[in-house]
Amino acid sequence: MTAPTELSPGLVLQGVTPPLRLSDYKLIAFDMDSTLINIECVDEIADAVGRKAEVAAITEAAMRGEITDFKDSLRRRVALLKGVTTADLEAVKRERLRLNPGAAELVAACKRAGMKVLLVSGGFTFFADHVQQLLGIDYTRSNVLEIVDGVLTGRMIDQPWGDICDGAEKQRTLLQTCAQLGVSPRQAIAMGDGANDLPMMGAAGLSVAYHAKPKVRDQAMVAINSGGLDRLLEILR
């Protein structure tokens, strides 16, 4: 890649020259936690059982790329959630989960341009389904927490596509969605903040890091380091 260029404060480009055209893209794929929304849901759920610090430390290491086995790290974190109730999950969704600045504006602009929107998350359907409804997202893929009698068991449920949505699954989902739409991956945009987003970002025609970990910022074609998600529209017309 060419040397990074700061187009304006907090907006860094590497290997792309604006303006780009939204009409050149047909799909935008978003990570959820800390990208479309303001929290890491697994950390906030853990707070309900007094284990936020322990879980958040694992999350941080995984997102920075220091833990390379995302599936193992997620299983470890989910095991620590055993005993959390659905009422606790509802409280996290109601009291803590917010869309990040510019999320609604960026999604709306993409939809106006005729693009499809994909949410692909290493988080949980309980929250992904809510975000899908808030933003009118076309497709989602995320993990299912096992709940028995209103209480988390500390496990996840396998789905028809596999067990856990990790980096490889994010990339597969992006590629499958492009194939389903009959478009090239080069016509896709992928946005994320953590190391598990790098595979799908690498497969897309335009990769965007949002308030991301250093490893992700360094590899992205666009890095939004300050401001909202809709800053992407400063280079996409």
GUPAVEX-587682 format. One record per residue (C-alpha): residue number from 1; residue in three letters; y, z, x. Coordinates in steps of 0.05 Angstrom, whole numbers, m for minus. Layout:
% GUPAVEX-587682
(dogu NUM, "ALA", (Y, Z, X))
...
% end
This chain:
% GUPAVEX-587682
(dogu 1, "MET", (0, 0, 0))
(dogu 2, "THR", (72, m10, 20))
(dogu 3, "ALA", (116, 50, 37))
(dogu 4, "PRO", (139, 90, m23))
(dogu 5, "THR", (208, 76, m51))
(dogu 6, "GLU", (247, 126, m93))
(dogu 7, "LEU", (277, 82, m148))
(dogu 8, "SER", (317, 141, m176))
(dogu 9, "PRO", (311, 216, m166))
(dogu 10, "GLY", (239, 237, m182))
(dogu 11, "LEU", (214, 166, m195))
(dogu 12, "VAL", (175, 138, m135))
(dogu 13, "LEU", (144, 68, m131))
(dogu 14, "GLN", (90, 45, m83))
(dogu 15, "GLY", (66, m27, m83))
(dogu 16, "VAL", (103, m49, m146))
(dogu 17, "THR", (171, m80, m157))
(dogu 18, "PRO", (208, m70, m222))
(dogu 19, "PRO", (222, m91, m273))
(dogu 20, "LEU", (152, m99, m301))
(dogu 21, "ARG", (140, m122, m372))
(dogu 22, "LEU", (104, m79, m424))
(dogu 23, "SER", (80, m144, m455))
(dogu 24, "ASP", (38, m157, m393))
(dogu 25, "TYR", (m6, m96, m411))
(dogu 26, "LYS", (m54, m87, m469))
(dogu 27, "LEU", (m80, m16, m459))
(dogu 28, "ILE", (m51, 50, m435))
(dogu 29, "ALA", (m99, 106, m417))
(dogu 30, "PHE", (m76, 178, m412))
(dogu 31, "ASP", (m105, 241, m385))
(dogu 32, "MET", (m91, 299, m432))
(dogu 33, "ASP", (m83, 367, m399))
(dogu 34, "SER", (m19, 372, m358))
(dogu 35, "THR", (m5, 298, m372))
(dogu 36, "LEU", (3, 286, m447))
(dogu 37, "ILE", (7, 361, m460))
(dogu 38, "ASN", (38, 420, m425))
(dogu 39, "ILE", (m23, 463, m412))
(dogu 40, "GLU", (m93, 464, m382))
(dogu 41, "CYS", (m130, 482, m445))
(dogu 42, "VAL", (m190, 513, m409))
(dogu 43, "ASP", (m143, 562, m373))
(dogu 44, "GLU", (m108, 583, m437))
(dogu 45, "ILE", (m174, 593, m474))
(dogu 46, "ALA", (m198, 637, m416))
(dogu 47, "ASP", (m136, 681, m427))
(dogu 48, "ALA", (m167, 703, m493))
(dogu 49, "VAL", (m224, 737, m455))
(dogu 50, "GLY", (m182, 762, m397))
(dogu 51, "ARG", (m208, 709, m348))
(dogu 52, "LYS", (m148, 663, m341))
(dogu 53, "ALA", (m136, 676, m267))
(dogu 54, "GLU", (m209, 665, m249))
(dogu 55, "VAL", (m214, 600, m289))
(dogu 56, "ALA", (m145, 574, m269))
(dogu 57, "ALA", (m163, 581, m195))
(dogu 58, "ILE", (m224, 535, m206))
(dogu 59, "THR", (m182, 486, m246))
(dogu 60, "GLU", (m128, 483, m192))
(dogu 61, "ALA", (m179, 470, m138))
(dogu 62, "ALA", (m213, 416, m179))
(dogu 63, "MET", (m148, 381, m196))
(dogu 64, "ARG", (m126, 382, m123))
(dogu 65, "GLY", (m192, 349, m104))
(dogu 66, "GLU", (m216, 410, m65))
(dogu 67, "ILE", (m276, 416, m111))
(dogu 68, "THR", (m309, 348, m112))
(dogu 69, "ASP", (m363, 362, m165))
(dogu 70, "PHE", (m320, 363, m229))
(dogu 71, "LYS", (m380, 372, m275))
(dogu 72, "ASP", (m403, 434, m238))
(dogu 73, "SER", (m333, 463, m237))
(dogu 74, "LEU", (m325, 451, m312))
(dogu 75, "ARG", (m393, 482, m328))
(dogu 76, "ARG", (m373, 543, m288))
(dogu 77, "ARG", (m307, 549, m325))
(dogu 78, "VAL", (m338, 538, m394))
(dogu 79, "ALA", (m391, 591, m379))
(dogu 80, "LEU", (m334, 641, m370))
(dogu 81, "LEU", (m309, 624, m440))
(dogu 82, "LYS", (m371, 654, m474))
(dogu 83, "GLY", (m349, 698, m531))
(dogu 84, "VAL", (m283, 663, m546))
(dogu 85, "THR", (m276, 652, m621))
(dogu 86, "THR", (m252, 592, m660))
(dogu 87, "ALA", (m192, 635, m681))
(dogu 88, "ASP", (m175, 641, m607))
(dogu 89, "LEU", (m179, 565, m600))
(dogu 90, "GLU", (m134, 556, m661))
(dogu 91, "ALA", (m83, 605, m631))
(dogu 92, "VAL", (m81, 565, m566))
(dogu 93, "LYS", (m70, 501, m604))
(dogu 94, "ARG", (m17, 532, m650))
(dogu 95, "GLU", (21, 576, m601))
(dogu 96, "ARG", (14, 544, m532))
(dogu 97, "LEU", (m2, 470, m537))
(dogu 98, "ARG", (59, 425, m536))
(dogu 99, "LEU", (68, 351, m522))
(dogu 100, "ASN", (100, 339, m454))
(dogu 101, "PRO", (171, 311, m456))
(dogu 102, "GLY", (173, 237, m469))
(dogu 103, "ALA", (100, 232, m492))
(dogu 104, "ALA", (117, 211, m563))
(dogu 105, "GLU", (171, 163, m539))
(dogu 106, "LEU", (125, 129, m489))
(dogu 107, "VAL", (66, 122, m536))
(dogu 108, "ALA", (112, 94, m591))
(dogu 109, "ALA", (141, 43, m543))
(dogu 110, "CYS", (72, 21, m521))
(dogu 111, "LYS", (48, 14, m593))
(dogu 112, "ARG", (110, m27, m611))
(dogu 113, "ALA", (92, m73, m553))
(dogu 114, "GLY", (23, m83, m585))
(dogu 115, "MET", (m15, m40, m535))
(dogu 116, "LYS", (m75, 3, m552))
(dogu 117, "VAL", (m74, 76, m531))
(dogu 118, "LEU", (m133, 114, m500))
(dogu 119, "LEU", (m137, 188, m488))
(dogu 120, "VAL", (m192, 204, m438))
(dogu 121, "SER", (m199, 277, m419))
(dogu 122, "GLY", (m241, 326, m380))
(dogu 123, "GLY", (m218, 375, m433))
(dogu 124, "PHE", (m243, 387, m503))
(dogu 125, "THR", (m247, 349, m569))
(dogu 126, "PHE", (m219, 410, m605))
(dogu 127, "PHE", (m151, 394, m573))
(dogu 128, "ALA", (m159, 320, m561))
(dogu 129, "ASP", (m170, 307, m636))
(dogu 130, "HIS", (m105, 345, m650))
(dogu 131, "VAL", (m66, 305, m599))
(dogu 132, "GLN", (m96, 240, m625))
(dogu 133, "GLN", (m69, 256, m694))
(dogu 134, "LEU", (0, 277, m668))
(dogu 135, "LEU", (10, 212, m630))
(dogu 136, "GLY", (m31, 161, m669))
(dogu 137, "ILE", (m77, 148, m609))
(dogu 138, "ASP", (m129, 93, m619))
(dogu 139, "TYR", (m188, 118, m577))
(dogu 140, "THR", (m209, 185, m547))
(dogu 141, "ARG", (m263, 212, m502))
(dogu 142, "SER", (m271, 285, m484))
(dogu 143, "ASN", (m320, 342, m481))
(dogu 144, "VAL", (m349, 383, m539))
(dogu 145, "LEU", (m353, 458, m534))
(dogu 146, "GLU", (m415, 488, m565))
(dogu 147, "ILE", (m396, 536, m621))
(dogu 148, "VAL", (m446, 579, m659))
(dogu 149, "ASP", (m424, 623, m716))
(dogu 150, "GLY", (m351, 614, m696))
(dogu 151, "VAL", (m362, 635, m624))
(dogu 152, "LEU", (m365, 595, m559))
(dogu 153, "THR", (m433, 598, m526))
(dogu 154, "GLY", (m408, 581, m457))
(dogu 155, "ARG", (m440, 512, m459))
(dogu 156, "MET", (m421, 441, m478))
(dogu 157, "ILE", (m457, 392, m522))
(dogu 158, "ASP", (m484, 326, m495))
(dogu 159, "GLN", (m457, 264, m529))
(dogu 160, "PRO", (m486, 194, m538))
(dogu 161, "TRP", (m447, 169, m477))
(dogu 162, "GLY", (m468, 227, m432))
(dogu 163, "ASP", (m458, 300, m416))
(dogu 164, "ILE", (m388, 311, m387))
(dogu 165, "CYS", (m326, 267, m382))
(dogu 166, "ASP", (m312, 270, m308))
(dogu 167, "GLY", (m275, 221, m263))
(dogu 168, "ALA", (m331, 170, m264))
(dogu 169, "GLU", (m335, 174, m340))
(dogu 170, "LYS", (m260, 165, m346))
(dogu 171, "GLN", (m265, 102, m305))
(dogu 172, "ARG", (m325, 77, m346))
(dogu 173, "THR", (m287, 91, m411))
(dogu 174, "LEU", (m226, 52, m387))
(dogu 175, "LEU", (m269, m7, m367))
(dogu 176, "GLN", (m310, m5, m431))
(dogu 177, "THR", (m247, m3, m474))
(dogu 178, "CYS", (m218, m62, m436))
(dogu 179, "ALA", (m283, m100, m448))
(dogu 180, "GLN", (m282, m81, m521))
(dogu 181, "LEU", (m211, m108, m527))
(dogu 182, "GLY", (m228, m170, m487))
(dogu 183, "VAL", (m175, m156, m434))
(dogu 184, "SER", (m176, m149, m359))
(dogu 185, "PRO", (m170, m79, m327))
(dogu 186, "ARG", (m109, m108, m293))
(dogu 187, "GLN", (m76, m108, m362))
(dogu 188, "ALA", (m87, m32, m367))
(dogu 189, "ILE", (m42, 26, m347))
(dogu 190, "ALA", (m73, 93, m328))
(dogu 191, "MET", (m34, 158, m324))
(dogu 192, "GLY", (m58, 225, m298))
(dogu 193, "ASP", (m44, 285, m254))
(dogu 194, "GLY", (m109, 308, m223))
(dogu 195, "ALA", (m162, 284, m175))
(dogu 196, "ASN", (m211, 268, m232))
(dogu 197, "ASP", (m160, 216, m257))
(dogu 198, "LEU", (m162, 176, m192))
(dogu 199, "PRO", (m224, 133, m210))
(dogu 200, "MET", (m192, 107, m274))
(dogu 201, "MET", (m124, 100, m241))
(dogu 202, "GLY", (m157, 59, m186))
(dogu 203, "ALA", (m189, 12, m237))
(dogu 204, "ALA", (m124, m1, m276))
(dogu 205, "GLY", (m72, m54, m261))
(dogu 206, "LEU", (m18, 0, m259))
(dogu 207, "SER", (m31, 72, m238))
(dogu 208, "VAL", (19, 127, m255))
(dogu 209, "ALA", (20, 198, m230))
(dogu 210, "TYR", (56, 248, m274))
(dogu 211, "HIS", (79, 313, m242))
(dogu 212, "ALA", (14, 305, m203))
(dogu 213, "LYS", (m24, 338, m147))
(dogu 214, "PRO", (m5, 310, m77))
(dogu 215, "LYS", (m69, 271, m70))
(dogu 216, "VAL", (m56, 235, m136))
(dogu 217, "ARG", (18, 222, m122))
(dogu 218, "ASP", (0, 191, m55))
(dogu 219, "GLN", (m48, 141, m86))
(dogu 220, "ALA", (m9, 122, m148))
(dogu 221, "MET", (33, 59, m155))
(dogu 222, "VAL", (84, 99, m195))
(dogu 223, "ALA", (97, 174, m188))
(dogu 224, "ILE", (140, 210, m240))
(dogu 225, "ASN", (158, 274, m204))
(dogu 226, "SER", (213, 298, m250))
(dogu 227, "GLY", (232, 285, m322))
(dogu 228, "GLY", (188, 262, m379))
(dogu 229, "LEU", (131, 212, m388))
(dogu 230, "ASP", (180, 162, m417))
(dogu 231, "ARG", (211, 153, m348))
(dogu 232, "LEU", (157, 99, m341))
(dogu 233, "LEU", (201, 58, m387))
(dogu 234, "GLU", (253, 55, m332))
(dogu 235, "ILE", (209, 3, m297))
(dogu 236, "LEU", (173, m27, m357))
(dogu 237, "ARG", (216, m71, m402))
% end
